[in-house]
Amino acid sequence: MARRQLPSLNALRAFEAFGRHGRMTLVADELCVTHGAVSRQIRQLEEQLGVALTEGPRSRLRLTQAGLKLAQALSPAFDQIEAAVPRPIQAGAKPLVVSCLPTFAMKWLIPRLPRFQAAHPDIPVRVAESNGPFDFKADGIDLAIRMRSPDTVVTYDAIATPFMEHYHGPVMAPELATSPMTLERVFAMPRLLTRTFVESWSDWARNFELDHLPPAVSEQEFDHYFYMIEAAAAGLGVAIGPWAFVQRDLASGRLVAPLGFTSGRARIVAVTPPDGATEEALLFRDWLLSEGASTPSPP
């Protein structure tokens, strides 16, 4: 077997984490290293490959198109490695397993999770990132968080409890938002999509009572919301960004939303089994309802 020609795995791991988070400080927290160590790993990877993977000022670093392509390939590869690694049987309380959309987990759920742990220190929580179909028993899931629109086809028995309104709007890099920004100009820009919620553009366009969605000049589809958001920040086009996912990027100036946000048909829901939901899962569902109610609406 030929020897694999791979760059440093530590550098790949650091870069994959940056692709998900978009901020060096969050990567440093996840990997338990310094901000400088993360920067060195990514710089080392770029030197090994001879390709620029990031661009922009250090305070608003973003992925290049080559970086986006690599990051999209690395995440599922690391997911497979993690799933294949055997784990010892641990004693103690069984964790509450929450299946969650990856971007929602990173941008909304995990920053709030310490509040649940403080209120319920005896309930360990494990967040399993997933946006696909699931089976409560076969996958060992206690509760799932998904985005559901009225016409979403659900192929399994479950109880879906909406806990947060879904506000959305076009988001883009600041340099693309030249004034005046109009609806027609948004439709004339390259369109970014995610397989996680393919109906995002048509759902948003319904707010303007359009007979049909105007054809895109070009489209680029990504596996996850966080890659689509990074593509928008990199200036590759305009994306329909959920408010819950882009709050921090708007606050930091990486993204702008020149047309604001409107209420979408979809809702973010907590999904529990139709019978046999654990007491811990119901506590977590009620906590989600409380956190969703306290989340500020877009300005």
N, C-alpha and C positions, 0 to 999 in steps of 0.2 A: 504494500500500500504506500502510495506517495506521501511524503511528509506534508502536513498542512501548512500553508503559508498564512499564518494568522498574526496580526499585531498583538500587542500586550492585552491580555484579558482584563487586567485591572483598568487599563485605559478604555477598553470597550465598555466595561461596566460603568465607569464614570460618565462616559458619553451617553450611554443609554438612559441613565438616570437624568442627565441634563435634558435629553429629548423629551422626557415625560414631564419634568418640572419646569423647565425654561428659566430656572434661576439657580445660580451657583450655590447660594446659601442653603437652599433646600436640598440640593445634592449633597453638600457637605454634612448636613444633619442626618440624611438617610445613611450615608456611608461611614459616618463617625470619623471624618477626617476634616482637615482645615480647608477653607475656601481656596487657599493657594495650592494645596495638593490637588484639588479637582482641576484647577486651571492648568497646572503642569501636566496632568494626565491627558487632558484633551489636546493641549498643545503638542505633546509627544505623539499622540495618535495622528494628528494632522501632519507632523513631520514624517512619520513612518509611511503614511499613505501618499504624501505629496499632494494633498488636496485640502482646500479650505473647507472646513465643516461648519464653522461659525463666522459671523460677521457682525459689524456694528460696534458701538462703544461698549466698554466693559459693563456699564450700568444697565445697558439694554441689549445685551448680546442675544443673537438669534441664530437659528440654523440656516445654512445655505441650502440650495436645492439638493446638492450632494449629501449634505448632512441629514436632511429630511429622509432621503432614500435609505441611508444607512440606519438611521434611528428606527424607521418602520420595520426593517428586517431584524434588528437586534431584539426588540421587545418580545416578539413571539418566541425567538430562540432562547432567551433567558427564561421565559415562562415555561418552556418545555424542560429546560434543565432543572428549574426549581421543582416542577411536578415529579421529575424522575428521581430526585434525591431522596433516599430512604430516611425516615425520621424515627427516632426512638419513641416507644410508647411512654407517654408522660402521665404521672399520677397527678391528682388534684382535680380541680373543677374543669369540666368539659367546656371548651370555649363556645361562645355564641358565634356561629359562622354566618356572615352577612355577605351575600353575593351582590356586587355593586359595579355600576358603570365605572371604568377606570378613571376617566376625567372627573366625574362627580366625586369619586372617592378622594382624589388628590386635591381638588379645588374647594370642596364644600364639606364632605363628611369628616375626613381625618383632622382638619383644623378644629372641628367642634367635638371630636371624640373624647378629649380629656374631660369634658363636662359630664358625659355619661359615666366615664370611669370613676370620677369623683363621687357621683351620686350612687353608683353601684360597684364598689371596689371588688365585690365578690363575684362579678360576672366578667370574665375575660372575653374580649371580642377579637375575632379574627376576620379581617376584611379580605374576601376573595374577589379579585378584580375579574369581571366578566361582563360581556354585553350580549352574550348569546343565549340560546335556550338552556334550560336547566331542569333537573329532576331533584326535588327536595330530598328524597330518600337515597337515591343512587349517588348523588353528589354531596350528601351530608350537609345540606344547606338548611338553616333555620329561618332565614328571611332574605328576600332579595329586593334590591332597589332598581327600578326600571323606569323608562319614560314610555308613557302610553298615550296614544291618541284615540279618539272615538272609533276609528276604523281599524285599529290594530287587531290582527288576528292572533288570538291566544289559543294554543293547542294543548293546554294542560289545565287541570282544575286548580284554582287558587282564589284567594281573596285579595283584591288590589285596593289598598287604602290610599287615596291621594293625600299627600302631606305638604305639597308646595306648588304654588302657581308656576307656570312655565312662561317666563317673559323672554322674548328673543328679538334680535335685530341684526342688521348687517354690521360687521366689524372688519376693520382693515388697518394696515399700517398707516401712521400719521401722514407719511409722504404721499399716499394715494388719495387722501381726503382733501383735495383742493376744492375751495369754495367757488360757486355754490354747489353743494352736493344735493342732487335731486334723485327721485325714484328712477327716472330714465337713465341717469348716469350709473346708478348702482347695477341696473340690469345689463348695462353695456360693458361691465367689467368682467374679467375672468372669474368664473364661479368655482368656489371650493365646496366640496361635499364630504360627508362622512358616511360610511356604511352603517354606522351605529343608528342613524336616524335619517334615512335617505329622503324622507318627505319634508325635511326642514324648509327647503325653499318654497315648495308649494303651500306648506302650512303658513309660512309667513306672508306669502302673496295674497292669501285669502283676506287678510286685513284690509286690502285695498280694493276688494270686490272686482278683481280682474277676471275676465272670462277664461283666460288661460295664462300660464306662466310663459313669458317671452323666452324664446330660445337663447341659449347662452352662446357668447362668442367663443368660449372654450370652457371646459370643465376638467377638474382634477379631483379625484376621489381618494380619500385616506381611510385607513382601517379604524382609526380612533379619533375622537373629538380632539384630543390633545395635539395630535399631529396636524389636524386641520387648523387649529388655533395657531400653532407655530408657523404654519404656511402663511396664514394671514399676516402674522407679525413680520414675516420675512418679505412681505410685499408681493406675494405670488397671486393675490387676488382678494376677493371679498368672500366672507363666510357668514352664514347665519349663526350667530353665537348666542347660546343661552346665557341669560344674565348671571345665573348661579356659577357658570363656568368661567366667565371673563371678568368678573369684578376686579380681581387683583391686577390683571393685565391692563385694564382701563385706568386703574388708580396709578399704576407705575408709568403710564404713557406708552407702553409697548403697542397698545391698540387704541383705536378711537371708534366711537359709534355715532357718526354724524347724523343719522336719522332717528336715534333713540331706540327705544324698545317698545314692543306691543305685546299684548297677551296672546299666547298661542293656544291652539286647541288641545295640545298634549298636556299632560300633568305628570309630575314626578310622583311615583307611587311606591308604597311599601307592600310587597307581595308576601303573603303567608299561606301556609297550607289550609285547605278548606276545613280540615279537622286535625286535631292533634298538635296545634301550634303550642310550643312550649311557653311557660310563664315568662322566661327570659326574652323570647322573641316578641311577646306582646308588650313587655316593658319597653323594649327597644322601639317598637312601632309607636307607642305613645310618646316616647322621647322625640322621635322624628317629627311627629305632629306638632309638638311644642316648639322644636327648633325651626321647623318650617314656618310656623306662624310668626316667629320673632325675626325671621330674615327680612331685611328691608327691601322694599320694592325699588326698582330702578328709578333714579331721579327724573 
